[in-house]
Amino acid sequence: MTVKNYRELIIWQKAMDLVELIYQVTKNFPKEELYGLTSQIRRAAVSIPSNIAEGQARQSTSEFRNFLSIAQGSRAEVETQLMIAQRLDYLPQQKAEQILNLSEEIKRMIYSLTSKL
């Protein structure tokens, strides 16, 4: 698999879309969550495309796999935090489903890319 730049990876592009959605929905979280759930979910979301990019930029396939594994962990963290936000009624069901569907797509893409490396 020859990729000159991480920005060419559809998985990275989808992860960036996820970050954008997370920032949009967390704008509406209660102000008292700014340093709690809002900050935590944003950091986890940003970690996904960041680790994909860093892994792709590394010199070895094993390093790339490791960074994809870290991205997968951050993705699971985002899902968990979304479910918490939903349980606390910070997030409408429809928006949560949209984000969770994108997260699931990214999950499959990470597994697929990892197996191809």
SVG drawing of the C-alpha trace seen along z (x, -y; Angstrom):
<svg xmlns="http://www.w3.org/2000/svg" viewBox="-33 -27 45 36">
<polyline fill="none" stroke="black" stroke-width="0.4" points="0.0,0.0 1.6,-3.2 0.4,-6.4 2.5,-9.5 0.5,-11.6 -1.9,-10.7 -4.3,-13.2 -4.9,-10.8 -6.2,-8.2 -10.0,-8.0 -9.9,-6.7 -8.1,-9.9 -10.7,-12.0 -13.5,-10.2 -11.8,-10.6 -11.6,-14.4 -15.3,-14.4 -15.9,-12.7 -13.9,-15.4 -15.9,-18.1 -19.2,-16.4 -18.0,-16.0 -17.0,-19.7 -20.4,-20.7 -22.4,-18.6 -20.3,-19.4 -20.9,-23.1 -24.4,-22.4 -23.2,-20.5 -23.7,-22.2 -21.1,-24.7 -20.3,-22.8 -19.0,-20.0 -16.5,-22.2 -13.6,-20.7 -15.2,-17.3 -17.0,-15.4 -16.7,-18.1 -12.9,-18.3 -12.5,-14.5 -14.6,-13.6 -12.9,-16.3 -9.4,-15.1 -10.3,-11.5 -11.8,-12.5 -8.8,-14.5 -6.6,-11.6 -8.1,-9.4 -6.9,-11.3 -3.8,-12.4 -2.7,-8.9 -3.6,-7.8 -1.4,-10.6 1.5,-10.0 1.4,-6.3 1.4,-6.8 4.4,-9.1 6.5,-6.6 9.1,-4.5 7.8,-1.0 4.6,0.9 4.7,2.2 4.8,-1.4 1.8,-2.3 -0.1,0.7 0.6,-0.4 -0.7,-3.9 -3.8,-2.4 -4.3,-0.4 -4.1,-3.6 -6.6,-5.3 -9.0,-2.4 -8.8,-2.8 -9.5,-6.5 -12.5,-5.7 -13.9,-3.3 -13.4,-6.0 -15.4,-8.5 -18.2,-6.0 -18.4,-5.4 -18.4,-9.2 -21.1,-9.7 -23.3,-7.1 -22.6,-8.8 -23.7,-12.1 -26.8,-10.5 -27.7,-9.0 -27.3,-12.4 -29.6,-13.9 -26.9,-16.1 -27.2,-14.7 -30.3,-14.0 -30.8,-10.3 -30.6,-11.1 -27.3,-13.0 -25.8,-10.3 -26.8,-7.6 -25.2,-9.6 -21.9,-9.9 -22.0,-6.3 -22.5,-5.1 -19.5,-7.1 -17.5,-5.7 -18.5,-2.2 -17.4,-2.9 -14.0,-4.1 -13.7,-1.0 -14.2,1.3 -11.7,-0.8 -9.1,-0.6 -9.4,3.1 -9.3,3.4 -6.2,1.2 -4.4,3.0 -5.0,6.3 -3.7,5.0 -0.4,3.7"/>
</svg>
